[in-house]
Amino acid sequence: GNCADTHPSVFFPADGAGVIAAQRICESCPVSAECLEYALHHRIPHGVWGGTSERQRRRIHSARRLRRVAANAQSAA
């Protein structure tokens, strides 16, 4: 991916500007989707993965959980 030639610390920024800089690297990455799914599957809480911040991944987890609950409720009905 695009991160192969970038120091790992870039993807673990201390501030919002650093998050944006890391996300820019991910924008054109050919494996961004796979990277995001890896972070979601392994519940990696820190850093920028697949172009997403920690907060964005928490929101994705919540949305997926709500969809699963709704799907389970519909199939039980």
N, C-alpha and C positions, 0 to 999 in steps of 0.2 A: 504494500500500500504506500500511500504518500508519506506515511510516518517513518518508513524504513531508514530514511536518511536524516531524520530529525531527532534531536536529543529527547529522550523520554520525558524529561522535566517540563517540556513545552506543553505536554498534555495533562499536567497536574499543576495548573496555574493557581496562584494565590489570590487573584482578583478577576473581576469581570472582563477587563481588557485582555487578560491572558486567555480567558475562555474564548473570547471572540477570535483571537489570533489562532488558537488551536482549531476552532471550528472552520476557519478559512482553509486550513490545510486539508481538512476532511471533505470540503465541498466537492472537489473533483476526484476524490479517491475512488478507484474502481471496486474496492472491497469495503466501503463505508457501511453498507447494509449488513454485511456479515460481521463486521466489527461491533456494530450496535447490538445485534442479536447475541453475540458472545457475551457482551457486558450485561445484557438483560438476563440471559440464561444463568450466568454465574453471579448475578446480583452484585456486581462490582460497584461499590458506592462512591468511589472517588475518581476524579479526572474526567477528561473529555474522551468519549468513545463513540465512534461512528457519527461524529459531528454533534453529539448531544452533551449537554451539561448534566450534572448530578440531578438538578431539579427536573429537567426534562425527562430523564429516565424514571424518576419517581412518578411523574405524571403518566408516563406510558404504562408503567406497572399497574397503577391504579385503574387506568382505563381498561386495560386487558382483564384485570380482575373483575371489574364491573360487567364486562361483556360475558365472561365465563359464568358469573352468577346469574345473569339474565338468561343465558342459553340453558343453563341447568334448570332454572325455574320453568322455562317454556317446555323443556322436554319432560319435566315431571308432571306438567299439567295435562 
